[in-house]
């Protein structure tokens, strides 16, 4: 299921790994201390949570990292162990995880979205006027996918940014520029009051899609990597 762009990112960055799968087909057990945090949750939440943890460990094994419990913090964000950074995302049916070594990455943001759920009526709630104008340039059959990519790119950026400074960002605080060449995206900050972020030259956004889903990945690399 995973897309060629993300495969290419992994190939060229050996300290990054991923795993994506349909939630219903993910097999395996999770740690008792992980179960503790969802013991009162509805089945849907438990299945999503379990799949995310199993896929994190599957990806981590590719980096030679032994299995570890991944406990949520007070804000439900994963509490990554020393030496590892990563990100988990899911739709109703699909779950994915991307992990990297903290020796190379400050932070990672990953997101997957169902295109059909990013309905036109929602676009002004997360798009700036410039982004809406950009969407309008696409053929009508591709506009919903473009909107989903912008939404997903912002989600990936939010996750990456939040891990570093625990600061919430609003959708209209940033602007996404989708670059057709190489399927990359850039982030422009529209709010000068946001906490500082590592130099833009070390941050890289990637996107891709299949028929029903869009995937975005935002990597904040350390200087010299």
Beta strands, then each sheet from edge to edge (+ up, - down):
strand 1: 16-22
strand 2: 71-72
strand 3: 78-79
strand 4: 84-90
strand 5: 94-101
strand 6: 105-114
strand 7: 174-179
strand 8: 184-189
strand 9: 203-209
strand 10: 213-221
sheet 1: 1+ 5- 4+
sheet 2: 2+ 3-
sheet 3: 6+ 10- 9+ 8- 7+
end
